[in-house]
Amino acid sequence: MQKLMKTALLLLLSGLLFGCQPTAKEYHTTLLSFGTLIDITFWGVEKDKADSVIKKVEKDLQYMHYAWHAWQPGPMGRINTLLETTASFSANPSVLAPIIKARELAISSDHLFNPAISKLIKLWGFHSDELPKGPPPAATKIKKLLAQNPRMDDITIKNVSIKSRNPHVKLDLGGVAKGYGIEQIINLLINHGIRNAIVNAGGDLKAIGRHGQRPWRVGVRDPDNKQGVLATLEVKEGESVFTSGDYERFYQFEGQRYHHIIDPRTGYPAQGTRSVTLLHANATTADAAATALFVAGPKDWQRIAKQMGITAVMLVDDKGNIYITPEMKTRVSFITPPDKLHVAIVD
């Protein structure tokens, strides 16, 4: 509930700042899926057609949420159970497709994005919509799971058959589910003749077309939340904008703050980064890359960005420094000029 309230506030703030109030030419609705609010806006679409398309969108979102959920009965739960056997088995193609993409992205990120560490996510208590209250896991339990070293390249997929050589692999597609889902919904909209739309899932989004005579505009959240929005950004045709931040899901215990982005190398919340915002044509890639660059941190994000094909990045570190690539610098407008802005090249 806390996460939904924060998402709703961010969507409202974006609407007030950037002129996204409904007009005669604008159609807007909000759905709930993947544990977040999904804000969908069309421009220049008749209401009857928009209503009909949204019904199809809602149906698809419901299925994706059911099929990909790691902790509830369904196709992904079945896959996780059978992966422990290390034997080959047939899997639902609708679940295999995002797993294949996640495997590819994990490898290109040097496994800093690692959906195979679901047991570690559960150990920290971040597998539920409700935030944990602490205490953090015992160091011995974290060390034990790290020693098992589950990775996406432990998985082999051939046609509809899948197996894992490591019985400790347990998948959680939370790091790509929103991106993959948004990509599928955008394709559905295009196939139904929608040419101008934006699909925003809790601040992560993809846009097609324009908002009337201007591009779609969105806000990039200030990780310190001092002014709500750090910068504004115009989104081009077919472009995705994704952010990973330590403010999204966290809890405090005995004065220490623990966020949900776990570093697969240490077993603890990643250190050094407050937020990463990036642009990419593919929403699934953008989703995974935002996590990977956050984990890579201020010292290594440029190398990982290059490997994943990401050229427009803005990273805010825990000292208030903002690292920005030239491509991203030309696209953002800061609400207040930052004191510690560093241009960083991905080459």
Backbone hydrogen bonds in HBPLUS format (Angstrom, degrees):
<---DONOR---> <-ACCEPTOR-->    atom                        ^
c    i                          cat <-CA-CA->   ^        H-A-AA   ^      H-
h    n   atom  resd res      DA  || num        DHA   H-A  angle D-A-AA Bond
n    s   type  num  typ     dist DA aas  dist angle  dist       angle   num
A0005-MET N   A0001-MET O   2.98 MM   4  6.24 156.9  2.03 152.2 158.1     1
A0006-LYS N   A0002-GLN O   3.10 MM   4  6.35 157.4  2.16 146.5 152.1     2
A0007-THR N   A0003-LYS O   2.96 MM   4  6.19 157.9  2.01 148.2 154.6     3
A0008-ALA N   A0004-LEU O   2.86 MM   4  6.03 163.1  1.89 151.0 155.6     4
A0009-LEU N   A0005-MET O   2.99 MM   4  6.17 155.1  2.05 144.3 150.9     5
A0010-LEU N   A0006-LYS O   3.00 MM   4  6.25 155.4  2.06 147.2 153.4     6
A0011-LEU N   A0007-THR O   2.95 MM   4  6.22 160.7  1.99 155.3 160.1     7
A0012-LEU N   A0008-ALA O   2.96 MM   4  6.14 159.3  2.00 148.0 153.9     8
A0013-LEU N   A0009-LEU O   2.88 MM   4  6.04 160.0  1.92 148.2 154.0     9
A0014-SER N   A0010-LEU O   2.94 MM   4  6.13 158.6  1.98 147.9 153.4    10
A0015-GLY N   A0011-LEU O   3.02 MM   4  6.24 158.1  2.07 145.9 151.7    11
A0016-LEU N   A0012-LEU O   2.99 MM   4  6.27 157.6  2.04 152.5 158.0    12
A0017-LEU N   A0013-LEU O   2.99 MM   4  6.14 157.5  2.04 151.0 157.0    13
A0018-PHE N   A0014-SER O   2.97 MM   4  5.89 162.0  2.01 152.2 156.6    14
A0020-CYS N   A0015-GLY O   3.18 MM   5  4.50 156.6  2.24 128.1 132.5    15
A0026-GLU N   A0023-THR O   3.07 MM   3  5.01 153.6  2.14 101.3 109.6    16
A0044-GLY N   A0025-LYS O   2.67 MM  19  4.91 164.4  1.69 153.6 158.5    17
A0027-TYR N   A0042-PHE O   2.97 MM  15  5.02 166.8  1.98 137.8 141.5    18
A0042-PHE N   A0027-TYR O   2.77 MM  15  5.02 160.5  1.81 148.2 155.1    19
A0029-THR N   A0040-ILE O   2.95 MM  11  5.46 155.9  2.01 156.8 163.9    20
A0040-ILE N   A0029-THR O   2.89 MM  11  5.46 174.8  1.90 168.5 170.1    21
A0031-LEU N   A0038-ILE O   2.84 MM   7  5.02 163.3  1.86 143.8 147.0    22
A0038-ILE N   A0031-LEU O   2.65 MM   7  5.02 173.3  1.65 152.9 154.9    23
A0033-SER N   A0036-THR O   3.06 MM   3  5.65 160.6  2.10 167.4 168.9    24
A0036-THR N   A0033-SER O   2.98 MM   3  5.65 161.8  2.02 121.1 126.3    25
A0202-GLY N   A0037-LEU O   3.15 MM 165  5.80 133.8  2.38 175.7 169.7    26
A0039-ASP N   A0200-ASN O   2.68 MM 161  4.95 156.3  1.74 159.0 153.6    27
A0200-ASN N   A0039-ASP O   2.81 MM 161  4.95 170.3  1.82 153.3 156.1    28
A0041-THR N   A0198-ILE O   3.06 MM 157  5.41 161.9  2.09 153.6 159.4    29
A0198-ILE N   A0041-THR O   2.96 MM 157  5.41 146.0  2.08 148.3 157.3    30
A0043-TRP N   A0196-ASN O   3.01 MM 153  5.39 149.7  2.10 146.2 143.7    31
A0050-ALA N   A0046-GLU O   2.88 MM   4  6.12 164.4  1.91 158.0 163.3    32
A0051-ASP N   A0047-LYS O   2.79 MM   4  5.96 165.4  1.81 157.9 160.9    33
A0052-SER N   A0048-ASP O   3.11 MM   4  6.29 156.9  2.16 142.6 148.5    34
A0053-VAL N   A0049-LYS O   2.96 MM   4  6.24 161.0  2.00 155.1 159.7    35
A0054-ILE N   A0050-ALA O   2.90 MM   4  6.06 162.2  1.93 154.9 160.0    36
A0055-LYS N   A0051-ASP O   3.15 MM   4  6.37 147.2  2.26 143.3 150.7    37
A0056-LYS N   A0053-VAL O   3.04 MM   3  5.22 120.3  2.41  99.9 114.3    38
A0057-VAL N   A0053-VAL O   2.93 MM   4  6.30 153.7  2.00 149.3 157.7    39
A0058-GLU N   A0054-ILE O   2.81 MM   4  6.01 164.6  1.83 154.9 157.9    40
A0059-LYS N   A0055-LYS O   3.09 MM   4  6.25 155.1  2.16 140.4 146.9    41
A0060-ASP N   A0056-LYS O   2.99 MM   4  6.23 160.7  2.03 149.1 153.9    42
A0061-LEU N   A0057-VAL O   2.90 MM   4  6.13 160.8  1.93 155.5 161.0    43
A0062-GLN N   A0058-GLU O   3.00 MM   4  6.15 157.2  2.05 146.5 152.4    44
A0063-TYR N   A0059-LYS O   3.12 MM   4  6.40 155.1  2.18 145.1 151.4    45
A0064-MET N   A0060-ASP O   2.93 MM   4  6.19 165.9  1.95 154.2 158.1    46
A0065-HIS N   A0061-LEU O   2.92 MM   4  6.07 164.0  1.95 151.6 156.0    47
A0066-TYR N   A0062-GLN O   3.08 MM   4  6.25 156.0  2.14 142.4 148.8    48
A0067-ALA N   A0063-TYR O   2.74 MM   4  5.93 170.2  1.75 161.5 164.2    49
A0068-TRP N   A0064-MET O   2.97 MM   4  5.87 159.9  2.01 150.9 154.6    50
A0076-MET N   A0067-ALA O   3.07 MM   9  5.96 133.1  2.29 143.9 157.7    51
A0078-ARG N   A0074-GLY O   3.00 MM   4  6.26 154.5  2.06 155.3 162.9    52
A0079-ILE N   A0075-PRO O   3.00 MM   4  6.28 157.8  2.05 146.7 152.7    53
A0080-ASN N   A0076-MET O   2.92 MM   4  6.18 164.3  1.95 154.7 158.2    54
A0081-THR N   A0077-GLY O   3.09 MM   4  6.30 152.2  2.17 143.6 150.8    55
A0082-LEU N   A0078-ARG O   3.02 MM   4  6.28 160.5  2.06 153.7 158.5    56
A0083-LEU N   A0079-ILE O   2.85 MM   4  5.99 145.6  1.96 153.5 163.0    57
A0085-THR N   A0082-LEU O   3.06 MM   3  5.47 151.5  2.14 109.4 117.5    58
A0086-THR N   A0083-LEU O   3.17 MM   3  5.49 154.0  2.24 110.8 117.9    59
A0089-PHE N   A0162-ILE O   3.10 MM  73  5.67 149.8  2.20 142.6 150.7    60
A0162-ILE N   A0089-PHE O   2.91 MM  73  5.67 154.8  1.98 156.1 162.5    61
A0091-ALA N   A0160-VAL O   2.89 MM  69  5.76 152.7  1.97 162.6 171.6    62
A0095-VAL N   A0092-ASN O   2.93 MM   3  5.48 151.4  2.01 117.8 126.4    63
A0096-LEU N   A0092-ASN O   2.98 MM   4  6.27 153.3  2.05 150.1 158.6    64
A0097-ALA N   A0093-PRO O   3.14 MM   4  6.16 158.9  2.19 149.3 150.9    65
A0099-ILE N   A0095-VAL O   3.33 MM   4  6.51 152.4  2.41 144.4 152.4    66
A0100-ILE N   A0096-LEU O   2.82 MM   4  6.04 158.8  1.86 161.8 166.5    67
A0101-LYS N   A0097-ALA O   3.18 MM   4  6.46 162.9  2.21 150.0 154.2    68
A0102-ALA N   A0098-PRO O   2.83 MM   4  5.95 155.9  1.89 142.9 150.3    69
A0103-ARG N   A0099-ILE O   2.84 MM   4  6.03 154.0  1.91 149.7 156.3    70
A0104-GLU N   A0100-ILE O   3.13 MM   4  6.38 160.9  2.16 147.8 152.1    71
A0105-LEU N   A0101-LYS O   3.02 MM   4  6.27 160.1  2.06 150.6 155.8    72
A0106-ALA N   A0102-ALA O   2.86 MM   4  5.98 152.0  1.93 147.4 155.1    73
A0107-ILE N   A0103-ARG O   3.12 MM   4  6.32 162.3  2.15 150.4 153.9    74
A0108-SER N   A0104-GLU O   3.14 MM   4  6.40 160.2  2.18 145.5 150.9    75
A0109-SER N   A0105-LEU O   3.07 MM   4  6.17 128.6  2.34 137.1 149.5    76
A0109-SER N   A0106-ALA O   3.21 MM   3  5.18 136.7  2.41  94.2 106.2    77
A0111-HIS N   A0106-ALA O   2.74 MM   5  4.68 152.9  1.81 168.2 158.6    78
A0110-ASP N   A0107-ILE O   3.14 MM   3  5.24 161.6  2.18 112.6 114.0    79
A0112-LEU N   A0109-SER O   3.20 MM   3  5.59 160.9  2.24 110.2 115.5    80
A0117-ILE N   A0114-ASN O   3.40 MM   3  6.23 165.6  2.43 125.3 125.2    81
A0172-ASP N   A0115-PRO O   2.87 MM  57  5.15 144.1  2.00 142.1 153.7    82
A0170-LYS N   A0116-ALA O   3.43 MM  54  5.21 177.8  2.43 131.2 130.8    83
A0120-LEU N   A0117-ILE O   2.97 MM   3  5.32 126.2  2.27 106.6 120.3    84
A0121-ILE N   A0117-ILE O   3.09 MM   4  6.51 154.0  2.16 152.1 160.0    85
A0118-SER N   A0170-LYS O   3.05 MM  52  5.22 148.0  2.16 164.4 155.7    86
A0122-LYS N   A0118-SER O   2.93 MM   4  6.19 156.5  1.99 149.4 155.6    87
A0123-LEU N   A0119-LYS O   2.93 MM   4  6.13 149.6  2.02 138.5 147.2    88
A0124-TRP N   A0120-LEU O   3.14 MM   4  6.43 148.6  2.24 144.8 151.4    89
A0126-PHE N   A0121-ILE O   3.13 MM   5  5.59 146.9  2.24 161.8 154.5    90
A0125-GLY N   A0122-LYS O   2.90 MM   3  4.87 141.4  2.05  98.0 110.3    91
A0141-LYS N   A0138-ALA O   3.05 MM   3  5.42 125.9  2.35 106.6 119.6    92
A0142-ILE N   A0138-ALA O   3.19 MM   4  6.59 157.9  2.24 154.0 160.4    93
A0143-LYS N   A0139-ALA O   2.92 MM   4  6.09 163.6  1.95 150.6 155.3    94
A0144-LYS N   A0140-THR O   3.05 MM   4  6.19 149.5  2.15 139.4 147.0    95
A0145-LEU N   A0141-LYS O   3.20 MM   4  6.47 159.7  2.24 147.0 150.8    96
A0146-LEU N   A0142-ILE O   2.96 MM   4  6.22 157.1  2.02 153.6 160.6    97
A0147-ALA N   A0143-LYS O   3.05 MM   4  6.22 150.9  2.14 144.4 151.4    98
A0148-GLN N   A0145-LEU O   3.17 MM   3  5.26 136.5  2.37  97.4 109.0    99
A0149-ASN N   A0146-LEU O   3.02 MM   3  5.28 145.6  2.14 107.0 116.8   100
A0154-ASP N   A0151-ARG O   3.07 MM   3  5.55 160.2  2.11 111.8 116.5   101
A0155-ILE N   A0152-MET O   3.13 MM   3  5.64 162.7  2.16 111.6 117.0   102
A0165-ARG N   A0154-ASP O   3.03 MM  11  5.49 161.8  2.06 145.8 148.2   103
A0156-THR N   A0163-LYS O   2.87 MM   7  5.48 163.3  1.90 158.2 163.0   104
A0163-LYS N   A0156-THR O   3.02 MM   7  5.48 144.3  2.15 150.8 159.8   105
A0158-LYS N   A0161-SER O   2.88 MM   3  5.19 159.2  1.93 144.4 151.5   106
A0161-SER N   A0158-LYS O   2.84 MM   3  5.19 162.5  1.87 135.1 136.3   107
A0169-VAL N   A0166-ASN O   3.24 MM   3  5.88 170.7  2.25 122.7 123.4   108
A0176-VAL N   A0173-LEU O   2.93 MM   3  5.56 166.3  1.95 122.9 127.5   109
A0177-ALA N   A0173-LEU O   2.72 MM   4  5.51 136.9  1.90 161.1 172.3   110
A0180-TYR N   A0176-VAL O   2.75 MM   4  5.86 173.5  1.75 167.2 169.1   111
A0181-GLY N   A0177-ALA O   2.80 MM   4  5.79 158.2  1.84 145.5 152.8   112
A0182-ILE N   A0178-LYS O   2.80 MM   4  5.94 163.1  1.83 151.3 155.8   113
A0183-GLU N   A0179-GLY O   2.98 MM   4  6.16 159.3  2.02 146.9 152.7   114
A0184-GLN N   A0180-TYR O   3.02 MM   4  6.30 154.7  2.09 147.0 153.3   115
A0185-ILE N   A0181-GLY O   2.95 MM   4  6.22 158.2  1.99 151.9 158.0   116
A0186-ILE N   A0182-ILE O   2.87 MM   4  6.09 163.2  1.90 156.1 160.2   117
A0187-ASN N   A0183-GLU O   3.11 MM   4  6.31 159.0  2.15 143.9 149.4   118
A0188-LEU N   A0184-GLN O   2.97 MM   4  6.25 150.5  2.06 144.1 152.5   119
A0189-LEU N   A0185-ILE O   2.90 MM   4  6.22 158.8  1.95 153.2 158.4   120
A0190-ILE N   A0186-ILE O   3.00 MM   4  6.28 163.8  2.02 154.1 157.7   121
A0191-ASN N   A0187-ASN O   2.96 MM   4  6.15 159.7  2.00 147.6 153.4   122
A0192-HIS N   A0188-LEU O   3.09 MM   4  6.34 127.5  2.38 140.2 153.6   123
A0192-HIS N   A0189-LEU O   3.07 MM   3  5.16 138.1  2.25  98.0 110.2   124
A0194-ILE N   A0189-LEU O   2.88 MM   5  5.11 160.2  1.92 150.9 144.1   125
A0193-GLY N   A0190-ILE O   3.01 MM   3  5.15 156.5  2.07 113.5 113.6   126
A0197-ALA N   A0208-ILE O   2.95 MM  11  5.33 153.4  2.02 133.6 140.5   127
A0208-ILE N   A0197-ALA O   2.82 MM  11  5.33 163.4  1.85 161.5 163.1   128
A0199-VAL N   A0206-LYS O   2.98 MM   7  5.57 166.1  2.00 162.3 165.1   129
A0206-LYS N   A0199-VAL O   3.08 MM   7  5.57 143.8  2.21 141.2 152.1   130
A0201-ALA N   A0204-ASP O   2.62 MM   3  5.13 159.3  1.67 170.7 163.1   131
A0204-ASP N   A0201-ALA O   3.23 MM   3  5.13 168.5  2.25 108.3 110.4   132
A0205-LEU N   A0241-VAL O   2.96 MM  36  5.40 165.9  1.98 151.3 155.7   133
A0241-VAL N   A0205-LEU O   2.90 MM  36  5.40 154.1  1.96 140.2 148.2   134
A0207-ALA N   A0239-GLU O   3.09 MM  32  5.81 156.7  2.15 152.7 157.8   135
A0238-GLY N   A0207-ALA O   2.84 MM  31  5.51 124.8  2.14 131.4 147.1   136
A0211-HIS N   A0214-ARG O   2.87 MM   3  5.47 144.0  2.00 158.6 170.2   137
A0214-ARG N   A0211-HIS O   3.36 MM   3  5.47 168.0  2.38 117.9 118.3   138
A0235-VAL N   A0216-TRP O   2.84 MM  19  5.39 167.6  1.85 155.0 159.3   139
A0218-VAL N   A0233-LEU O   2.95 MM  15  5.42 160.5  1.99 152.5 158.9   140
A0233-LEU N   A0218-VAL O   2.90 MM  15  5.42 149.4  2.00 157.5 160.9   141
A0220-VAL N   A0231-ALA O   2.76 MM  11  5.21 168.1  1.77 159.3 158.8   142
A0230-LEU N   A0220-VAL O   2.65 MM  10  5.59 148.7  1.75 156.4 167.2   143
A0231-ALA N   A0220-VAL O   3.38 MM  11  5.21 155.3  2.44 133.2 139.1   144
A0222-ASP N   A0228-GLY O   3.13 MM   6  5.56 166.0  2.15 119.8 123.4   145
A0225-ASN N   A0222-ASP O   2.77 MM   3  4.87 145.8  1.88 105.7 117.4   146
A0229-VAL N   A0227-GLN O   2.74 MM   2  5.61 138.6  1.91 108.4  95.5   147
A0335-ILE N   A0230-LEU O   3.06 MM 105  5.86 169.3  2.07 134.5 137.5   148
A0232-THR N   A0333-SER O   2.86 MM 101  5.21 156.6  1.91 138.6 144.3   149
A0333-SER N   A0232-THR O   2.97 MM 101  5.21 153.6  2.04 144.5 149.9   150
A0239-GLU N   A0236-LYS O   3.16 MM   3  5.48 143.8  2.29 142.9 135.5   151
A0240-SER N   A0280-HIS O   2.78 MM  40  5.29 150.1  1.87 144.7 155.0   152
A0280-HIS N   A0240-SER O   3.13 MM  40  5.29 149.7  2.23 136.6 143.3   153
A0242-PHE N   A0278-LEU O   3.12 MM  36  5.65 159.9  2.17 153.4 159.5   154
A0278-LEU N   A0242-PHE O   2.96 MM  36  5.65 154.9  2.03 156.5 164.6   155
A0244-SER N   A0276-VAL O   2.90 MM  32  5.32 149.6  2.00 146.3 155.9   156
A0276-VAL N   A0244-SER O   2.84 MM  32  5.32 145.2  1.96 148.0 159.3   157
A0248-GLU N   A0245-GLY O   3.46 MM   3  5.80 172.5  2.46 110.3 112.4   158
A0246-ASP N   A0274-ARG O   2.92 MM  28  5.48 156.2  1.98 153.8 157.4   159
A0260-HIS N   A0249-ARG O   3.01 MM  11  5.61 135.0  2.22 164.8 160.5   160
A0251-TYR N   A0258-TYR O   2.91 MM   7  5.46 150.1  2.00 144.7 153.4   161
A0258-TYR N   A0251-TYR O   2.81 MM   7  5.46 169.9  1.82 169.8 173.4   162
A0253-PHE N   A0256-GLN O   2.83 MM   3  5.30 160.1  1.87 153.1 158.0   163
A0256-GLN N   A0253-PHE O   3.01 MM   3  5.30 165.7  2.03 115.5 119.2   164
A0270-ALA N   A0261-ILE O   2.87 MM   9  6.10 166.7  1.89 167.0 165.7   165
A0263-ASP N   A0268-TYR O   2.89 MM   5  5.74 173.0  1.89 150.0 149.7   166
A0266-THR N   A0263-ASP O   3.18 MM   3  5.63 136.6  2.38 111.2 121.2   167
A0267-GLY N   A0263-ASP O   2.80 MM   4  5.58 161.1  1.84 169.6 174.8   168
A0318-ASP N   A0272-GLY O   3.07 MM  46  5.28 146.5  2.19 122.7 122.5   169
A0274-ARG N   A0316-VAL O   2.75 MM  42  5.48 169.4  1.76 156.5 156.2   170
A0275-SER N   A0316-VAL O   3.26 MM  41  5.27 159.1  2.30 137.7 141.4   171
A0316-VAL N   A0275-SER O   2.89 MM  41  5.27 167.1  1.91 153.6 157.6   172
A0277-THR N   A0314-MET O   2.88 MM  37  5.23 163.4  1.91 151.5 157.1   173
A0314-MET N   A0277-THR O   2.81 MM  37  5.23 145.0  1.94 158.1 165.2   174
A0279-LEU N   A0312-ALA O   3.06 MM  33  5.44 149.7  2.16 147.8 152.8   175
A0286-ALA N   A0282-ASN O   3.02 MM   4  6.24 160.1  2.06 149.4 155.7   176
A0287-ASP N   A0283-ALA O   2.92 MM   4  6.04 153.6  1.99 144.7 151.1   177
A0288-ALA N   A0284-THR O   3.14 MM   4  6.43 170.9  2.15 155.3 155.8   178
A0289-ALA N   A0285-THR O   2.86 MM   4  5.93 161.9  1.89 152.9 159.0   179
A0290-ALA N   A0286-ALA O   3.00 MM   4  6.04 153.0  2.07 144.6 150.4   180
A0292-ALA N   A0288-ALA O   2.98 MM   4  6.27 165.3  2.00 152.5 156.9   181
A0293-LEU N   A0289-ALA O   2.84 MM   4  5.92 169.3  1.85 157.7 159.3   182
A0294-PHE N   A0290-ALA O   3.16 MM   4  6.16 149.5  2.26 134.8 143.1   183
A0295-VAL N   A0291-THR O   3.01 MM   4  6.30 161.5  2.05 154.1 158.4   184
A0296-ALA N   A0292-ALA O   2.86 MM   4  6.07 155.0  1.93 146.3 154.2   185
A0297-GLY N   A0293-LEU O   3.08 MM   4  6.24 149.5  2.18 142.0 148.2   186
A0300-ASP N   A0297-GLY O   3.24 MM   3  5.77 143.9  2.38 113.8 122.6   187
A0301-TRP N   A0297-GLY O   3.08 MM   4  5.58 138.1  2.26 169.7 168.5   188
A0304-ILE N   A0300-ASP O   3.40 MM   4  6.74 164.1  2.43 153.9 157.9   189
A0305-ALA N   A0301-TRP O   2.82 MM   4  5.94 157.5  1.87 151.1 158.1   190
A0306-LYS N   A0302-GLN O   3.05 MM   4  6.22 157.3  2.10 144.7 149.8   191
A0307-GLN N   A0303-ARG O   3.13 MM   4  6.42 160.3  2.17 146.2 151.2   192
A0308-MET N   A0304-ILE O   3.00 MM   4  6.22 144.8  2.13 147.0 156.3   193
A0310-ILE N   A0305-ALA O   2.84 MM   5  4.87 172.8  1.85 147.7 146.9   194
A0309-GLY N   A0306-LYS O   3.21 MM   3  5.14 158.2  2.26 101.0 107.6   195
A0325-THR N   A0313-VAL O   3.08 MM  12  5.62 158.9  2.12 157.7 160.8   196
A0315-LEU N   A0323-TYR O   2.78 MM   8  5.09 161.1  1.82 152.2 157.9   197
A0323-TYR N   A0315-LEU O   2.76 MM   8  5.09 166.1  1.77 158.6 160.4   198
A0317-ASP N   A0321-ASN O   2.93 MM   4  5.44 159.8  1.97 154.2 160.6   199
A0320-GLY N   A0317-ASP O   3.18 MM   3  5.56 165.1  2.20 115.6 117.3   200
A0322-ILE N   A0340-LYS O   2.75 MM  18  5.98 165.9  1.77 176.0 174.6   201
A0342-HIS N   A0322-ILE O   2.73 MM  20  6.01 165.0  1.75 170.5 170.7   202
A0324-ILE N   A0342-HIS O   2.84 MM  18  6.19 159.5  1.88 160.4 165.0   203
A0344-ALA N   A0324-ILE O   2.81 MM  20  5.61 157.7  1.86 130.3 137.4   204
A0328-MET N   A0325-THR O   3.06 MM   3  5.30 118.7  2.46 103.3 117.9   205
A0329-LYS N   A0325-THR O   2.86 MM   4  6.07 157.1  1.91 158.1 165.9   206
A0330-THR N   A0326-PRO O   3.28 MM   4  6.48 147.2  2.39 147.5 152.1   207
A0331-ARG N   A0328-MET O   2.88 MM   3  5.17 153.6  1.95 110.2 119.1   208
A0332-VAL N   A0328-MET O   3.26 MM   4  6.50 134.9  2.48 157.8 169.2   209
